[in-house]
């Protein structure tokens, strides 16, 4: 039993080193990492890179008291909702310039027309 235990420890250490060496990013001709490929978000950063509260829908319109989901997203139910997220930006917020912040807000308002996933494009394709 002792021999099997030590053999398992040895294999665990050896295999993890081999996997770590194989998982390194390929280096391009200029010495920078080659980041080509499909990148897909598997957390709430798909909705907003910054920390955000949960929302009933990505597309909200003014309601009588508070914003309500856009009529075209109501049938989606929970699928069209946005879960709360802690964010993935170091420091918490992206330091947008005024023009970029205006563009972000405009994109958010026109989400139904501009989101590539709504048009059935694959998520994560740069």
N, CA, C and O atoms as a MOPAC input file, in Angstrom:
PM7 MOZYME 1SCF
protein

 N      0.82500 1    -1.18500 1     0.00000 1
 C      0.00000 1     0.00000 1     0.00000 1
 C      0.87400 1     1.25600 1     0.00000 1
 O      0.55500 1     2.24000 1    -0.66800 1
 N      1.98200 1     1.21700 1     0.75500 1
 C      2.87400 1     2.36900 1     0.80100 1
 C      3.46300 1     2.66900 1    -0.56800 1
 O      3.56700 1     3.82700 1    -0.97200 1
 N      3.85000 1     1.60000 1    -1.28700 1
 C      4.45200 1     1.78000 1    -2.61000 1
 C      3.45500 1     2.43000 1    -3.56800 1
 O      3.82100 1     3.31200 1    -4.34400 1
 N      2.21600 1     2.00100 1    -3.51400 1
 C      1.18400 1     2.57400 1    -4.38600 1
 C      0.95800 1     4.03700 1    -4.03400 1
 O      0.79500 1     4.87300 1    -4.92300 1
 N      0.94700 1     4.34600 1    -2.75200 1
 C      0.76700 1     5.73200 1    -2.31600 1
 C      1.87200 1     6.62900 1    -2.86900 1
 O      1.59600 1     7.69000 1    -3.42900 1
 N      3.12100 1     6.19900 1    -2.71100 1
 C      4.24800 1     7.00000 1    -3.19800 1
 C      4.26000 1     7.08000 1    -4.72100 1
 O      4.64500 1     8.10200 1    -5.29000 1
 N      3.84100 1     6.00600 1    -5.37900 1
 C      3.76000 1     6.01700 1    -6.83800 1
 C      2.71700 1     7.03100 1    -7.30800 1
 O      2.95100 1     7.75600 1    -8.27400 1
 N      1.57900 1     7.08400 1    -6.63700 1
 C      0.53900 1     8.05200 1    -6.99700 1
 C      1.02100 1     9.48500 1    -6.78800 1
 O      0.74500 1    10.35600 1    -7.61200 1
 N      1.72800 1     9.73300 1    -5.70800 1
 C      2.26700 1    11.07900 1    -5.47200 1
 C      3.25800 1    11.44300 1    -6.56500 1
 O      3.21600 1    12.55100 1    -7.09900 1
 N      4.15100 1    10.51600 1    -6.90200 1
 C      5.13900 1    10.76500 1    -7.95900 1
 C      4.45100 1    11.06100 1    -9.29000 1
 O      4.81700 1    12.01300 1    -9.97900 1
 N      3.46000 1    10.25200 1    -9.65300 1
 C      2.74900 1    10.46600 1   -10.91800 1
 C      2.00400 1    11.79300 1   -10.92200 1
 O      1.97300 1    12.48000 1   -11.94400 1
 N      1.41100 1    12.16000 1    -9.80800 1
 C      0.69200 1    13.43400 1    -9.71600 1
 C      1.62600 1    14.60400 1    -9.96500 1
 O      1.28900 1    15.52100 1   -10.71500 1
 N      2.78300 1    14.58200 1    -9.35000 1
 C      3.75400 1    15.67200 1    -9.53000 1
 C      4.27700 1    15.69200 1   -10.95700 1
 O      4.36800 1    16.75800 1   -11.56500 1
 N      4.62100 1    14.52900 1   -11.49900 1
 C      5.18600 1    14.44900 1   -12.84700 1
 C      4.17100 1    14.86300 1   -13.89900 1
 O      4.49200 1    15.65300 1   -14.78600 1
 N      2.95600 1    14.34600 1   -13.81600 1
 C      1.93000 1    14.65600 1   -14.81100 1
 C      1.56100 1    16.13300 1   -14.77000 1
 O      1.37300 1    16.73900 1   -15.82500 1
 N      1.45200 1    16.72900 1   -13.59400 1
 C      1.08800 1    18.14700 1   -13.51900 1
 C      2.16400 1    19.02300 1   -14.14900 1
 O      1.83800 1    20.03800 1   -14.76200 1
 N      3.45100 1    18.65400 1   -14.01300 1
 C      4.52900 1    19.41700 1   -14.65800 1
 C      4.44000 1    19.31600 1   -16.17100 1
 O      4.64000 1    20.30900 1   -16.87000 1
 N      4.14400 1    18.13400 1   -16.68200 1
 C      4.03100 1    17.94200 1   -18.13200 1
 C      2.85800 1    18.74100 1   -18.67600 1
 O      2.98100 1    19.38600 1   -19.71700 1
 N      1.72900 1    18.70800 1   -17.99200 1
 C      0.55300 1    19.45700 1   -18.44400 1
 C      0.83300 1    20.94900 1   -18.42500 1
 O      0.42900 1    21.65800 1   -19.34700 1
 N      1.51800 1    21.44800 1   -17.39600 1
 C      1.83300 1    22.87600 1   -17.31400 1
 C      2.72800 1    23.30400 1   -18.46400 1
 O      2.54800 1    24.39300 1   -19.00900 1
 N      3.69500 1    22.46800 1   -18.84700 1
 C      4.58700 1    22.81300 1   -19.95600 1
 C      3.83200 1    22.84100 1   -21.27700 1
 O      4.11000 1    23.68800 1   -22.12500 1
 N      2.87700 1    21.92600 1   -21.46900 1
 C      2.13200 1    21.85300 1   -22.71700 1
 C      1.08200 1    22.94900 1   -22.84000 1
 O      0.67700 1    23.27300 1   -23.95600 1
 N      0.62900 1    23.52900 1   -21.73800 1
 C     -0.44800 1    24.51200 1   -21.79400 1
 C      0.04700 1    25.94000 1   -21.98500 1
 O     -0.76400 1    26.86600 1   -22.01400 1
 N      1.35800 1    26.14200 1   -22.11500 1
 C      1.87000 1    27.49000 1   -22.34800 1
 C      1.36200 1    28.01700 1   -23.68100 1
 O      1.21900 1    27.26100 1   -24.64200 1
 N      1.09300 1    29.30900 1   -23.73600 1
 C      0.63300 1    29.91800 1   -24.97800 1
 C      1.73300 1    29.89200 1   -26.02100 1
 O      2.90700 1    30.04700 1   -25.68600 1
 N      1.36600 1    29.69600 1   -27.29200 1
 C      2.38500 1    29.78000 1   -28.34200 1
 C      2.88200 1    31.21500 1   -28.48200 1
 O      2.12700 1    32.16300 1   -28.27000 1
 N      4.13000 1    31.36500 1   -28.83400 1
 C      4.73400 1    32.68300 1   -28.99100 1
 C      4.78600 1    33.02800 1   -30.47400 1
 O      5.23900 1    32.22400 1   -31.28900 1
 N      4.31900 1    34.23000 1   -30.82200 1
 C      4.32000 1    34.69500 1   -32.20700 1
 C      5.70800 1    35.13200 1   -32.65300 1
 O      6.65500 1    35.10600 1   -31.86600 1
 N      5.82900 1    35.53800 1   -33.92600 1
 C      7.13400 1    35.91100 1   -34.47500 1
 C      7.76900 1    37.12700 1   -33.80200 1
 O      8.98900 1    37.27800 1   -33.85000 1
 N      6.97900 1    37.99000 1   -33.18300 1
 C      7.53200 1    39.17100 1   -32.52400 1
 C      7.78100 1    38.93600 1   -31.03600 1
 O      8.07900 1    39.87200 1   -30.29400 1
 N      7.65700 1    37.68300 1   -30.60700 1
 C      7.90300 1    37.35900 1   -29.21100 1
 C      6.71300 1    37.57800 1   -28.29600 1
 O      6.83400 1    37.43000 1   -27.08000 1
 N      5.57200 1    37.92700 1   -28.85800 1
 C      4.36500 1    38.14000 1   -28.04800 1
 C      3.48900 1    36.89000 1   -28.11400 1
 O      3.56100 1    36.14300 1   -29.08900 1
 N      2.66400 1    36.65000 1   -27.09400 1
 C      1.79700 1    35.46700 1   -27.11500 1
 C      0.80400 1    35.52400 1   -28.27300 1
 O      0.28800 1    36.59000 1   -28.60800 1
 N      0.54600 1    34.37900 1   -28.87200 1
 C     -0.43600 1    34.26500 1   -29.94400 1
 C     -1.78600 1    33.99200 1   -29.29700 1
 O     -2.02600 1    32.89300 1   -28.79700 1
 N     -2.66200 1    34.98000 1   -29.30400 1
 C     -3.96500 1    34.85900 1   -28.65100 1
 C     -5.09300 1    34.57500 1   -29.63500 1
 O     -6.26100 1    34.75600 1   -29.29200 1
 N     -4.77500 1    34.13600 1   -30.84400 1
 C     -5.80200 1    33.82300 1   -31.82800 1
 C     -6.65700 1    32.66500 1   -31.34100 1
 O     -6.20100 1    31.81500 1   -30.57600 1
 N     -7.89900 1    32.64500 1   -31.79400 1
 C     -8.79800 1    31.57000 1   -31.42600 1
 C    -10.12500 1    32.11600 1   -30.94300 1
 O    -10.36300 1    33.32400 1   -30.97000 1
 N    -10.97600 1    31.22800 1   -30.50600 1
 C    -12.29200 1    31.60300 1   -30.01000 1
 C    -12.20100 1    31.77700 1   -28.49900 1
 O    -11.72600 1    30.89400 1   -27.78400 1
 N    -12.66100 1    32.92000 1   -28.03200 1
 C    -12.66700 1    33.21700 1   -26.60500 1
 C    -14.11300 1    33.38400 1   -26.17700 1
 O    -14.84700 1    34.18200 1   -26.76000 1
 N    -14.52100 1    32.64400 1   -25.17500 1
 C    -15.89900 1    32.72200 1   -24.71100 1
 C    -15.93100 1    32.95800 1   -23.20700 1
 O    -15.20500 1    32.31400 1   -22.44900 1
 N    -16.76300 1    33.87100 1   -22.79300 1
 C    -16.90900 1    34.18200 1   -21.37800 1
 C    -17.86400 1    33.17500 1   -20.75600 1
 O    -18.93700 1    32.90800 1   -21.29700 1
 N    -17.47400 1    32.62700 1   -19.63300 1
 C    -18.32500 1    31.66000 1   -18.94800 1
 C    -18.71600 1    32.15800 1   -17.56100 1
 O    -18.93200 1    31.36800 1   -16.64200 1
 N    -18.80400 1    33.47600 1   -17.42400 1
 C    -19.23800 1    34.06400 1   -16.15600 1
 C    -20.04600 1    35.31800 1   -16.46300 1
 O    -20.39600 1    35.55500 1   -17.61900 1
 N    -20.34200 1    36.10700 1   -15.47000 1
 C    -21.19200 1    37.28300 1   -15.67100 1
 C    -20.49600 1    38.41500 1   -16.42400 1
 O    -21.13300 1    39.42600 1   -16.72000 1
 N    -19.20800 1    38.27600 1   -16.74000 1
 C    -18.50700 1    39.30800 1   -17.51300 1
 C    -19.06400 1    39.40200 1   -18.93200 1
 O    -18.79000 1    40.37400 1   -19.63600 1
 N    -19.83500 1    38.41400 1   -19.35800 1
 C    -20.48300 1    38.47800 1   -20.66500 1
 C    -21.46400 1    39.64700 1   -20.72100 1
 O    -21.71800 1    40.19500 1   -21.79300 1
 N    -22.00800 1    40.02400 1   -19.58300 1
 C    -22.98800 1    41.09800 1   -19.52900 1
 C    -22.34600 1    42.44900 1   -19.24900 1
 O    -22.78200 1    43.46600 1   -19.78800 1
 N    -21.31900 1    42.47100 1   -18.41500 1
 C    -20.63400 1    43.72200 1   -18.07800 1
 C    -19.30500 1    43.36500 1   -17.42200 1
 O    -19.26600 1    42.55400 1   -16.49700 1
 N    -18.22100 1    43.96300 1   -17.89500 1
 C    -16.90200 1    43.68700 1   -17.32200 1
 C    -16.76100 1    44.25600 1   -15.91800 1
 O    -16.00800 1    43.73200 1   -15.09700 1
 N    -17.49400 1    45.33400 1   -15.65300 1
 C    -17.45700 1    45.96200 1   -14.33400 1
 C    -18.49400 1    45.29900 1   -13.42900 1
 O    -19.40400 1    44.62200 1   -13.90700 1
 N    -18.35000 1    45.49800 1   -12.12600 1
 C    -19.33300 1    44.96200 1   -11.17900 1
 C    -20.71100 1    45.54400 1   -11.50000 1
 O    -20.83700 1    46.72900 1   -11.80900 1
 N    -21.73800 1    44.69900 1   -11.42400 1
 C    -23.08100 1    45.16600 1   -11.77400 1
 C    -24.14100 1    44.40500 1   -10.98100 1
 O    -23.94000 1    43.26800 1   -10.55300 1
 N    -25.26800 1    45.07500 1   -10.80300 1
 C    -26.41200 1    44.47900 1   -10.10600 1
 C    -27.20900 1    43.61000 1   -11.07700 1
 O    -27.08300 1    43.74700 1   -12.29400 1
 N    -28.01900 1    42.72700 1   -10.53200 1
 C    -28.90200 1    41.91100 1   -11.36000 1
 C    -29.93900 1    42.80900 1   -12.02800 1
 O    -30.29000 1    43.86900 1   -11.51100 1
 N    -30.41700 1    42.36400 1   -13.17800 1
 C    -31.41800 1    43.12800 1   -13.92300 1
 C    -32.41000 1    42.15000 1   -14.54200 1
 O    -32.04700 1    41.02300 1   -14.88000 1
 N    -33.64500 1    42.57300 1   -14.68800 1
 C    -34.67500 1    41.71000 1   -15.27100 1
 C    -34.42700 1    41.44100 1   -16.74900 1
 O    -34.91700 1    40.44800 1   -17.28600 1
 N    -33.67000 1    42.31500 1   -17.41600 1
 C    -33.40800 1    42.15600 1   -18.84500 1
 C    -32.21300 1    43.01200 1   -19.24300 1
 O    -31.89000 1    43.99500 1   -18.57700 1
 N    -31.56600 1    42.63000 1   -20.33000 1
 C    -30.49800 1    43.47500 1   -20.86800 1
 C    -31.07800 1    44.73300 1   -21.49900 1
 O    -30.43500 1    45.78300 1   -21.52000 1
 N    -32.28000 1    44.61900 1   -22.00500 1
 C    -32.92900 1    45.77400 1   -22.63300 1
 C    -34.05000 1    46.26300 1   -21.72400 1
 O    -35.08600 1    45.61100 1   -21.59200 1
 N    -33.83500 1    47.39600 1   -21.11200 1
 C    -34.83500 1    47.97600 1   -20.20900 1
 C    -35.37400 1    49.26400 1   -20.82000 1
 O    -34.65700 1    49.98100 1   -21.51800 1
 N    -36.65000 1    49.55000 1   -20.54800 1
 C    -37.26700 1    50.80700 1   -20.98800 1
 C    -37.88800 1    51.48300 1   -19.76500 1
 O    -38.13400 1    50.84200 1   -18.74300 1
 N    -38.13000 1    52.76300 1   -19.88600 1
 C    -38.73200 1    53.50100 1   -18.77100 1
 C    -40.13400 1    52.97600 1   -18.49800 1
 O    -40.94800 1    52.83500 1   -19.41000 1
 N    -40.40100 1    52.69100 1   -17.23400 1
 C    -41.72500 1    52.26500 1   -16.81500 1
 C    -42.40600 1    53.38600 1   -16.05700 1
 O    -41.84500 1    54.47600 1   -15.94000 1
 N    -43.60800 1    53.14400 1   -15.53500 1
 C    -44.31800 1    54.19200 1   -14.80700 1
 C    -43.58400 1    54.64300 1   -13.54300 1
 O    -43.66500 1    55.80800 1   -13.15400 1
 N    -42.86900 1    53.71300 1   -12.90700 1
 C    -42.15000 1    54.05800 1   -11.67600 1
 C    -40.66000 1    53.74000 1   -11.81700 1
 O    -39.81100 1    54.58200 1   -11.52400 1
 N    -40.35100 1    52.54300 1   -12.25800 1
 C    -38.96100 1    52.09700 1   -12.42600 1
 C    -38.80200 1    51.52000 1   -13.83500 1
 O    -39.80300 1    51.23100 1   -14.49000 1
 N    -37.58100 1    51.34800 1   -14.30900 1
 C    -37.39600 1    50.71400 1   -15.62400 1
 C    -37.96400 1    49.29200 1   -15.63500 1
 O    -37.90600 1    48.58000 1   -14.63300 1
 N    -38.51000 1    48.89700 1   -16.77700 1
 C    -39.08800 1    47.56500 1   -16.95500 1
 C    -38.45600 1    46.91400 1   -18.18500 1
 O    -37.90100 1    47.61400 1   -19.03200 1
 N    -38.53200 1    45.57500 1   -18.29900 1
 C    -37.95900 1    44.91100 1   -19.46900 1
 C    -38.61700 1    45.37000 1   -20.76800 1
 O    -39.81900 1    45.63200 1   -20.81200 1
 N    -37.81100 1    45.46200 1   -21.81800 1
 C    -38.31900 1    45.81700 1   -23.14400 1
 C    -39.35300 1    44.76800 1   -23.55200 1
 O    -39.14300 1    43.58200 1   -23.29400 1
 N    -40.46900 1    45.16600 1   -24.18300 1
 C    -41.51700 1    44.20500 1   -24.55000 1
 C    -41.01600 1    43.00800 1   -25.36300 1
 O    -41.54100 1    41.90500 1   -25.21800 1
 N    -40.01400 1    43.21100 1   -26.20800 1
 C    -39.54000 1    42.09700 1   -27.02900 1
 C    -38.71200 1    41.08200 1   -26.24000 1
 O    -38.42400 1    40.00000 1   -26.75000 1
 N    -38.32600 1    41.40800 1   -25.01500 1
 C    -37.55500 1    40.45300 1   -24.20500 1
 C    -38.38700 1    39.80200 1   -23.10800 1
 O    -37.89600 1    38.90400 1   -22.42400 1
 N    -39.61200 1    40.22400 1   -22.92400 1
 C    -40.45300 1    39.68400 1   -21.85000 1
 C    -40.68400 1    38.18600 1   -22.03500 1
 O    -40.68100 1    37.43900 1   -21.05700 1
 N    -40.88200 1    37.73600 1   -23.27100 1
 C    -41.13800 1    36.32100 1   -23.52000 1
 C    -39.93800 1    35.43100 1   -23.20100 1
 O    -40.09200 1    34.22100 1   -23.03500 1
 N    -38.76100 1    36.01400 1   -23.11500 1
 C    -37.57300 1    35.22700 1   -22.77500 1
 C    -37.57500 1    34.79900 1   -21.31200 1
 O    -36.91700 1    33.82700 1   -20.94000 1
 N    -38.31000 1    35.52100 1   -20.49600 1
 C    -38.35200 1    35.20100 1   -19.07600 1
 C    -36.98400 1    35.30700 1   -18.43800 1
 O    -36.24900 1    36.26300 1   -18.68500 1
 N    -36.63800 1    34.32200 1   -17.61400 1
 C    -35.36100 1    34.34700 1   -16.89400 1
 C    -34.15900 1    34.24000 1   -17.82600 1
 O    -33.06600 1    34.68000 1   -17.47100 1
 N    -34.34300 1    33.66300 1   -19.01000 1
 C    -33.23400 1    33.54300 1   -19.96700 1
 C    -32.73600 1    34.92200 1   -20.38800 1
 O    -31.54800 1    35.09200 1   -20.66300 1
 N    -33.61700 1    35.89200 1   -20.44200 1
 C    -33.23400 1    37.23800 1   -20.84700 1
 C    -32.75800 1    38.11800 1   -19.71100 1
 O    -32.47600 1    39.29800 1   -19.91800 1
 N    -32.66500 1    37.56600 1   -18.52000 1
 C    -32.24600 1    38.37600 1   -17.37300 1
 C    -30.72600 1    38.45000 1   -17.27300 1
 O    -30.00800 1    37.71500 1   -17.95100 1
 N    -30.25700 1    39.34400 1   -16.42200 1
 C    -28.82300 1    39.53900 1   -16.21400 1
 C    -28.49600 1    39.22700 1   -14.75700 1
 O    -29.01500 1    39.88400 1   -13.85500 1
 N    -27.64000 1    38.22900 1   -14.51400 1
 C    -27.26300 1    37.95900 1   -13.13000 1
 C    -26.29500 1    39.01600 1   -12.61400 1
 O    -25.56400 1    39.62900 1   -13.39300 1
 N    -26.29200 1    39.22500 1   -11.32600 1
 C    -25.33300 1    40.16600 1   -10.73600 1
 C    -23.92300 1    39.62800 1   -10.92700 1
 O    -23.71800 1    38.41700 1   -10.99900 1
 N    -22.95300 1    40.53300 1   -11.01000 1
 C    -21.57200 1    40.10800 1   -11.19400 1
 C    -20.59900 1    40.96700 1   -10.41200 1
 O    -20.81800 1    42.16400 1   -10.22600 1
 N    -19.52300 1    40.34400 1    -9.95600 1
 C    -18.50400 1    41.06100 1    -9.18900 1
 C    -17.56800 1    41.86600 1   -10.08000 1
 O    -16.86200 1    42.74800 1    -9.59200 1
 N    -17.55300 1    41.57700 1   -11.37400 1
 C    -16.66900 1    42.28200 1   -12.29200 1
 C    -15.32000 1    41.60000 1   -12.40700 1
 O    -14.92100 1    40.83000 1   -11.53300 1
 N    -14.62300 1    41.89000 1   -13.49300 1
 C    -13.31600 1    41.28600 1   -13.74500 1
 C    -12.24500 1    42.34100 1   -13.99500 1
 O    -11.12900 1    42.00900 1   -14.39400 1
 N    -12.57600 1    43.60500 1   -13.76500 1
 C    -11.65100 1    44.70600 1   -14.01400 1
 C    -10.85800 1    44.99700 1   -12.74600 1
 O    -11.43400 1    45.21300 1   -11.68000 1
 N     -9.53000 1    45.00000 1   -12.87100 1
 C     -8.70400 1    45.35900 1   -11.71400 1
 C     -8.96000 1    46.82200 1   -11.37300 1
 O     -8.90500 1    47.68600 1   -12.24900 1
 N     -9.23300 1    47.09600 1   -10.12800 1
 C     -9.53800 1    48.45700 1    -9.70500 1
 C    -11.02300 1    48.75500 1    -9.72800 1
 O    -11.44500 1    49.79700 1    -9.22500 1
 N    -11.83500 1    47.86500 1   -10.30200 1
 C    -13.28300 1    48.01200 1   -10.25500 1
 C    -13.94800 1    48.68000 1   -11.43700 1
 O    -15.00900 1    48.23200 1   -11.87100 1
 N    -13.35600 1    49.74500 1   -11.97700 1
 C    -14.00600 1    50.44800 1   -13.08700 1
 C    -13.03200 1    50.64700 1   -14.24100 1
 O    -11.82300 1    50.76900 1   -14.04700 1
 N    -13.58600 1    50.67600 1   -15.43100 1
 C    -12.79600 1    50.95700 1   -16.62700 1
 C    -12.69600 1    52.47500 1   -16.75300 1
 O    -13.72300 1    53.15200 1   -16.70600 1
 N    -11.50500 1    53.02600 1   -16.91100 1
 C    -11.36400 1    54.49000 1   -17.01200 1
 C    -11.72200 1    54.99000 1   -18.41800 1
 O    -10.84500 1    55.33800 1   -19.20900 1
 N    -13.01600 1    55.01900 1   -18.70700 1
 C    -13.48400 1    55.44700 1   -20.02800 1
 C    -13.21600 1    56.93000 1   -20.26100 1
 O    -13.28800 1    57.74100 1   -19.33700 1
 N    -12.90800 1    57.26700 1   -21.50100 1
 C    -12.91200 1    58.67400 1   -21.90100 1
 C    -14.37000 1    59.03600 1   -22.13400 1
 O    -15.21200 1    58.15000 1   -22.27600 1
 N    -14.67900 1    60.33100 1   -22.17500 1
 C    -16.07900 1    60.76900 1   -22.30700 1
 C    -16.73200 1    60.17400 1   -23.55100 1
 O    -17.87400 1    59.71700 1   -23.50000 1
 N    -16.00700 1    60.18100 1   -24.66500 1
 C    -16.56100 1    59.67300 1   -25.92400 1
 C    -16.84900 1    58.16800 1   -25.82300 1
 O    -17.88200 1    57.69500 1   -26.29800 1
 N    -15.93500 1    57.42800 1   -25.20800 1
 C    -16.11600 1    55.98500 1   -25.06900 1
 C    -17.26100 1    55.65700 1   -24.11100 1
 O    -18.01100 1    54.70800 1   -24.34000 1
 N    -17.39500 1    56.43500 1   -23.04500 1
 C    -18.49000 1    56.22700 1   -22.10000 1
 C    -19.83100 1    56.48600 1   -22.77800 1
 O    -20.80000 1    55.76100 1   -22.55400 1
 N    -19.87800 1    57.52100 1   -23.60500 1
 C    -21.09800 1    57.82300 1   -24.35600 1
 C    -21.42100 1    56.66800 1   -25.30900 1
 O    -22.58300 1    56.28700 1   -25.44900 1
 N    -20.39800 1    56.11200 1   -25.96300 1
 C    -20.59500 1    54.98300 1   -26.88100 1
 C    -21.08700 1    53.74900 1   -26.12600 1
 O    -21.95700 1    53.02800 1   -26.61600 1
 N    -20.53700 1    53.50500 1   -24.94000 1
 C    -20.97600 1    52.36800 1   -24.13100 1
 C    -22.45300 1    52.49600 1   -23.78100 1
 O    -23.21100 1    51.53400 1   -23.90100 1
 N    -22.85900 1    53.69100 1   -23.34800 1
 C    -24.26200 1    53.90500 1   -22.98700 1
 C    -25.16900 1    53.77100 1   -24.20700 1
 O    -26.27000 1    53.22900 1   -24.10600 1
 N    -24.71300 1    54.26100 1   -25.35500 1
 C    -25.49900 1    54.14300 1   -26.58900 1
 C    -25.63600 1    52.67200 1   -26.99000 1
 O    -26.71000 1    52.24000 1   -27.40500 1
 N    -24.56100 1    51.91300 1   -26.86700 1
 C    -24.62100 1    50.48000 1   -27.17500 1
 C    -25.58500 1    49.76200 1   -26.23300 1
 O    -26.32900 1    48.87300 1   -26.64900 1
 N    -25.56400 1    50.15500 1   -24.96700 1
 C    -26.46200 1    49.54500 1   -23.98500 1
 C    -27.92500 1    49.83700 1   -24.32400 1
 O    -28.77900 1    48.95800 1   -24.21100 1
 N    -28.20800 1    51.06700 1   -24.73700 1
 C    -29.57700 1    51.44300 1   -25.10700 1
 C    -30.04100 1    50.71800 1   -26.36500 1
 O    -31.23100 1    50.44000 1   -26.50900 1
 N    -29.12800 1    50.40800 1   -27.27100 1
 C    -29.46200 1    49.75400 1   -28.54000 1
 C    -29.02800 1    48.29300 1   -28.55600 1
 O    -28.70000 1    47.75200 1   -29.61200 1
 N    -29.02600 1    47.66200 1   -27.40100 1
 C    -28.55000 1    46.29600 1   -27.27400 1
 C    -29.26300 1    45.33800 1   -28.22400 1
 O    -28.61700 1    44.48900 1   -28.83800 1
 N    -30.58300 1    45.46100 1   -28.35300 1
 C    -31.34600 1    44.53700 1   -29.19800 1
 C    -30.91600 1    44.59300 1   -30.65800 1
 O    -31.01600 1    43.59300 1   -31.36900 1
 N    -30.44400 1    45.74000 1   -31.11300 1
 C    -30.02100 1    45.88600 1   -32.50400 1
 C    -28.53600 1    45.59300 1   -32.70500 1
 O    -28.12100 1    45.28800 1   -33.82300 1
 N    -27.73100 1    45.67700 1   -31.65200 1
 C    -26.27600 1    45.61500 1   -31.81500 1
 C    -25.59900 1    44.37000 1   -31.25100 1
 O    -24.45100 1    44.09500 1   -31.60100 1
 N    -26.26500 1    43.61900 1   -30.40000 1
 C    -25.61500 1    42.45900 1   -29.79300 1
 C    -25.41900 1    41.35700 1   -30.83600 1
 O    -26.39400 1    40.89400 1   -31.42900 1
 N    -24.17400 1    40.93100 1   -31.06900 1
 C    -23.91800 1    39.90500 1   -32.07800 1
 C    -24.57300 1    38.55900 1   -31.76000 1
 O    -24.94000 1    37.82800 1   -32.68000 1
 N    -24.72500 1    38.21800 1   -30.48300 1
 C    -25.34000 1    36.93500 1   -30.13800 1
 C    -26.81600 1    36.89900 1   -30.51700 1
 O    -27.34400 1    35.83500 1   -30.84000 1
 N    -27.49100 1    38.05400 1   -30.48000 1
 C    -28.89800 1    38.10600 1   -30.89200 1
 C    -29.01400 1    37.79700 1   -32.38200 1
 O    -30.01200 1    37.23700 1   -32.83500 1
 N    -27.98600 1    38.16600 1   -33.13100 1
 C    -27.96400 1    37.90800 1   -34.57800 1
 C    -27.39400 1    36.52500 1   -34.88700 1
 O    -27.09000 1    36.21400 1   -36.03900 1
 N    -27.25000 1    35.69200 1   -33.84100 1
 C    -26.78100 1    34.30900 1   -33.95200 1
 C    -25.31200 1    34.17800 1   -34.34500 1
 O    -24.90900 1    33.13600 1   -34.86300 1
 N    -24.50500 1    35.21000 1   -34.11000 1
 C    -23.06500 1    35.05500 1   -34.27300 1
 C    -22.54600 1    34.30400 1   -33.05600 1
 O    -23.07600 1    34.45900 1   -31.95600 1
 N    -21.52200 1    33.49900 1   -33.24500 1
 C    -20.97000 1    32.74000 1   -32.13100 1
 C    -20.37900 1    33.66800 1   -31.08500 1
 O    -19.72400 1    34.65200 1   -31.43000 1
 N    -20.60000 1    33.37100 1   -29.81300 1
 C    -19.99000 1    34.20800 1   -28.77200 1
 C    -18.49200 1    33.96300 1   -28.70200 1
 O    -18.01900 1    32.85000 1   -28.93200 1
 N    -17.75600 1    35.01300 1   -28.38200 1
 C    -16.33500 1    34.86500 1   -28.15600 1
 C    -15.44400 1    34.99500 1   -29.36300 1
 O    -14.22300 1    34.91700 1   -29.22600 1
 N    -16.00000 1    35.18900 1   -30.54000 1
 C    -15.15800 1    35.33800 1   -31.73000 1
 C    -14.67500 1    36.77500 1   -31.79400 1
 O    -15.48700 1    37.70000 1   -31.84400 1
 N    -13.35300 1    36.97700 1   -31.79300 1
 C    -12.85000 1    38.36200 1   -31.79600 1
 C    -13.14500 1    39.09700 1   -33.08900 1
 O    -12.78300 1    40.26500 1   -33.23200 1

